[in-house]
Amino acid sequence: MGRKKLDIARLDSVKARQVKYSKRKVGLLKKAKELSILCDVDVAVVMFSPSGKPTHFVGHDKDISAVLDRFCKLSLDDREQRKAYTMKALEKAYEKLNLDGGDLENHTIDRREQLGVQTQQLNELKKKLFEKKELLRDWKNPYNVESLEKIKIMEDHLQTTLYKLKDLKFELSEREIEGWSF
């Protein structure tokens, strides 16, 4: 008696998803290890369980960051070509299983949108970092600041800091005097 064909669809029950994940996780990690050993390739697998717990595997006893660094060093064009190749291979595998590959394409579009949002956030963070570095550079050498506006901002900041220090000094001196009282 052989195995029955399993429909590949999201399981409704959280418990059923967790049980299925636990069983299949072991098989996937075993296959990743075998692939790493048999073909002498770098393999990195990162998964999150339905409950949010992470699991990762890296072949050849390497650090996961080494494998990810190697992947990140690929140009964007190379990554897109590999992604397209992988998507075609997955679509062929789905066709053999008589499954609809449409969800696969929607997933790719979602990933592209997510990548666009993350790229925009990264660019905003880079801009903020550049501004902070520029500000820090001005504070390190204020004699090179040529903008009156920047000098006024620095002066206001120094005055605010001086007031806070005076308040702290007053508070500490009062505590010290209270400590001396009999």
TATAMO-V584459 format. One record per backbone hydrogen bond with DSSP energy under -0.5 kcal/mol. NH is the residue of the N-H (numbers start at 0). CO is the residue of the C=O. E is the energy in kcal/mol with one decimal. If there is no record, write none. Layout:
nh=NH co=CO e=E
nh=NH co=CO e=E
This chain:
nh=8 co=6 e=-1.1
nh=16 co=12 e=-2.3
nh=17 co=13 e=-2.3
nh=18 co=14 e=-2.4
nh=19 co=15 e=-2.7
nh=20 co=16 e=-2.7
nh=21 co=17 e=-2.5
nh=22 co=18 e=-2.1
nh=23 co=19 e=-2.6
nh=24 co=20 e=-2.7
nh=25 co=21 e=-1.2
nh=26 co=22 e=-1.2
nh=27 co=23 e=-2.7
nh=28 co=24 e=-2.7
nh=29 co=25 e=-2.1
nh=30 co=26 e=-2.4
nh=31 co=27 e=-2.4
nh=32 co=28 e=-2.3
nh=33 co=29 e=-2.5
nh=34 co=30 e=-2.6
nh=35 co=31 e=-2.2
nh=36 co=32 e=-2.3
nh=37 co=33 e=-3.2
nh=38 co=34 e=-2.0
nh=39 co=35 e=-0.6
nh=40 co=35 e=-0.7
nh=44 co=56 e=-2.7
nh=46 co=54 e=-3.0
nh=48 co=52 e=-2.7
nh=51 co=48 e=-2.3
nh=54 co=46 e=-2.7
nh=56 co=44 e=-2.3
nh=58 co=42 e=-2.3
nh=60 co=57 e=-0.6
nh=61 co=58 e=-1.3
nh=65 co=62 e=-1.0
nh=66 co=62 e=-1.2
nh=67 co=63 e=-2.5
nh=68 co=64 e=-2.7
nh=69 co=65 e=-1.9
nh=70 co=66 e=-2.0
nh=71 co=67 e=-2.9
nh=72 co=68 e=-1.7
nh=73 co=70 e=-1.3
nh=78 co=74 e=-2.3
nh=79 co=75 e=-2.5
nh=80 co=76 e=-2.5
nh=81 co=77 e=-2.4
nh=82 co=78 e=-2.5
nh=83 co=79 e=-2.6
nh=84 co=80 e=-2.4
nh=85 co=81 e=-2.7
nh=86 co=82 e=-2.7
nh=87 co=83 e=-2.3
nh=88 co=84 e=-2.2
nh=89 co=85 e=-2.6
nh=90 co=86 e=-2.6
nh=91 co=87 e=-2.4
nh=92 co=88 e=-2.2
nh=93 co=89 e=-2.6
nh=94 co=90 e=-2.4
nh=95 co=91 e=-2.2
nh=96 co=92 e=-1.3
nh=97 co=94 e=-1.5
nh=98 co=93 e=-2.9
nh=104 co=100 e=-1.3
nh=105 co=101 e=-2.0
nh=106 co=102 e=-2.2
nh=107 co=103 e=-1.7
nh=108 co=104 e=-2.3
nh=109 co=105 e=-2.6
nh=110 co=106 e=-2.2
nh=111 co=107 e=-2.2
nh=112 co=108 e=-2.5
nh=113 co=109 e=-2.6
nh=114 co=110 e=-2.6
nh=115 co=111 e=-2.3
nh=116 co=112 e=-2.3
nh=117 co=113 e=-2.6
nh=118 co=114 e=-2.4
nh=119 co=115 e=-2.2
nh=120 co=116 e=-2.4
nh=121 co=117 e=-2.5
nh=122 co=118 e=-2.4
nh=123 co=119 e=-2.1
nh=124 co=120 e=-2.4
nh=125 co=121 e=-2.5
nh=126 co=122 e=-2.1
nh=127 co=123 e=-2.3
nh=128 co=124 e=-2.6
nh=129 co=125 e=-2.4
nh=130 co=126 e=-2.3
nh=131 co=127 e=-2.5
nh=132 co=128 e=-2.5
nh=133 co=129 e=-2.3
nh=134 co=130 e=-2.4
nh=135 co=131 e=-2.7
nh=136 co=132 e=-2.5
nh=137 co=133 e=-1.9
nh=138 co=134 e=-2.0
nh=139 co=135 e=-2.2
nh=140 co=136 e=-1.6
nh=141 co=138 e=-0.5
nh=143 co=140 e=-1.6
nh=144 co=141 e=-1.2
nh=147 co=145 e=-0.5
nh=150 co=146 e=-1.9
nh=151 co=147 e=-2.3
nh=152 co=148 e=-2.1
nh=153 co=149 e=-2.4
nh=154 co=150 e=-2.4
nh=155 co=151 e=-2.6
nh=156 co=152 e=-2.3
nh=157 co=153 e=-2.4
nh=158 co=154 e=-2.5
nh=159 co=155 e=-2.5
nh=160 co=156 e=-2.4
nh=161 co=157 e=-2.5
nh=162 co=158 e=-2.5
nh=163 co=159 e=-2.1
nh=164 co=160 e=-2.3
nh=165 co=161 e=-2.3
nh=166 co=162 e=-2.3
nh=167 co=163 e=-2.3
nh=168 co=164 e=-2.6
nh=169 co=165 e=-2.5
nh=170 co=166 e=-2.5
nh=171 co=167 e=-2.6
nh=172 co=168 e=-2.3
nh=173 co=169 e=-2.1
nh=174 co=170 e=-2.0
nh=175 co=171 e=-2.1
nh=176 co=172 e=-2.2
nh=177 co=173 e=-2.5
nh=178 co=174 e=-1.7
nh=179 co=175 e=-0.9
nh=179 co=176 e=-0.8
nh=180 co=176 e=-0.9
